[in-house]
């Protein structure tokens, strides 16, 4: 026998040596040493691969013709090992191998042998595990042979062998084929394999076989789950063996990062669930999916919901309800889902709900699904976004679409009913109040009081409550607002009742009634009843009486700030917390800011400072609690401790006072000032200091070398001083400067007087005036040059500028 192999080519000789002797032996195994050498031979010589595969086709044909089952089994074993060993060159021999496999499947003498079918499945599995995307998507011949083998294998096993495990192994081989989902000619095998696997899984696990879609409302819907898995891992594996073949195949299809493959697998799952709806099966499979991709299940269920819409068969009419129940069961289950686009899902469900207004069962099921969508928190602010999206649809509804509005309001009521954490705001509340009716109180309980609302929010809220039909409803609403927000409702509502167009309606008196009860002021409450009987409004003066005593009203300061403001001094952007000063200094500062907020013409204001007499100050009455002046006075809100220099403008020093102060310093005596205190803002002090500096410069320049006549500083505006600063400078009380360094300094007014005298005498020369020590101004020699001369004293140093405000 060995002699006939001597003259054969080497590759044929190496292949023949792998077969053990014996023709009628069915259970043959290839020789291990010879097979290893054959693998080494084909790996080292790529050109021999094609010759080996071609010879295997010839060898297998001869063995099949002679019905040598053992040799056919050895051929399949050698093929399987060559695929694993030479996977880089799979395209060289894969078509020949598929030719051999298809020939065995199509032969009735061999396709009923279970051992041969197992070897076929093993070889096919090795091919699927080692095929690359270039061969799968670039070689149409490979795809054709792949499809032919799968179709024929399923047909043979199902119709002749009836071996479910062989089919499950083939399904597992399909699941490990890389990039199969991206091939449009072969990706349908994924759904076929998943469907078969799910059927076998349900048959072997009866609890997943029967319909199980209980109403989610019967469960504990009040619980709220986070993104963290709250159920112990493996709790859904009860009565399911992890070593079972069907579980392994399901794990292979669904526990993958290939989104195309996962999408096809989930579609097969949805189609199966429409036949036998089982929420436990849905949750079990979803737990096998990577957590970051589980949202795809919800999206495909929503897509299925739109797909079955409009079809007329009885089975399809029940499909939307089934899909909605499956979505609800998954949303409230223990399955963790992240990355779900909540608003996109909500819009799809709302649109489906609006398209089926004539079917109450679908409308109710959509309402339950929207409620369940909010049972888990996928991101912060989710509940607010869901309710606001429904509110937008309510606003967009036409007045005639009452049925549509009623359904949307019902959706909001369901969300409020099963929500446990506060999420609403006053803005959302006042926009929903006209639509909600009595259900608005449920939204009141969900107000988020951690965020301090602005006064404008309360104005809008009370205005919205004004349009409620039932008086008892409005009364309860205002009461709940005070219970929820307390001082914020008190001060925010105060801005509401001070509006210019306010009318003595029921809402007006409801606020004052609750405010009186909140402040516990009996006289306030009695006045409310009196005003309500006579249908009169409270004046600002009436309300100030209740906000003037900090002992009885702890919010007197903040309330006074609102009541004494002209118009709406508190803007919408102002937080209500800013109405509560922490101490008296802060209150004084806020009052000064309020005075500055009153628009005043700067020119008229400066003139008024210069022309106002003392009688205008007498019109203002000062008390220990502050200032109560005439109506529309800008000083009404300034306390006696916070009075600025504006209040003392009538007693401000004049130019003559400055001249007398300079003369008294030269004589060594102090001229009594009009006031012993120095009051003035920093800007005024700076302006006066600038004047002193200019006088010092004038003194120092007199003794310099001869120069042209100096320009009078009063001829033009002084640099750095505007009209407002000059007006303020004239209203500041100053002390006389200390020291003897400016005894011989001339005043600016004296120079101006001398210049006027010279002009009147018709002379062209100017002589600086001298002080005779008694305060009189004398002229100098007319024959001197038209220049200023130095004084005897040196210039005052800059360090003495601040002495003008010394208290010594």
PEWO-V134876 format. One record per run of one state. SS is the DSSP state (~ for helix, > for strand, _ for the rest). FROM is the first residue (numbers start at 1). LEN is the number of residues. If there is no record, write none. Layout:
# PEWO-V134876
SS	FROM	LEN
SS	FROM	LEN
This chain:
# PEWO-V134876
_	1	1
~	2	4
_	6	4
~	10	7
_	17	15
~	32	13
_	45	2
~	47	19
_	66	3
~	69	17
_	86	1
~	87	20
_	107	7
~	114	17
_	131	2
~	133	6
_	139	1
~	140	22
_	162	2
~	164	12
_	176	4
~	180	3
_	183	5
~	188	17
_	205	1
~	206	3
_	209	3
>	212	1
_	213	3
~	216	3
_	219	6
>	225	1
_	226	9
~	235	3
_	238	7
~	245	10
_	255	4
~	259	17
_	276	2
>	278	1
~	279	10
_	289	2
~	291	3
_	294	1
~	295	13
_	308	6
~	314	18
_	332	10
~	342	14
_	356	4
~	360	14
_	374	2
>	376	1
_	377	5
~	382	15
_	397	5
~	402	16
_	418	6
>	424	1
_	425	1
~	426	20
_	446	1
>	447	1
_	448	6
>	454	1
~	455	11
_	466	5
~	471	15
_	486	1
~	487	11
_	498	8
~	506	14
_	520	2
~	522	13
_	535	5
~	540	7
_	547	9
~	556	8
_	564	11
>	575	1
~	576	4
_	580	4
~	584	14
_	598	4
~	602	10
_	612	2
~	614	5
_	619	2
>	621	3
_	624	2
>	626	3
_	629	11
~	640	3
_	643	2
~	645	7
_	652	3
~	655	12
_	667	15
~	682	20
_	702	11
~	713	3
_	716	7
~	723	8
_	731	17
~	748	14
_	762	8
>	770	2
_	772	5
>	777	2
_	779	19
~	798	8
_	806	3
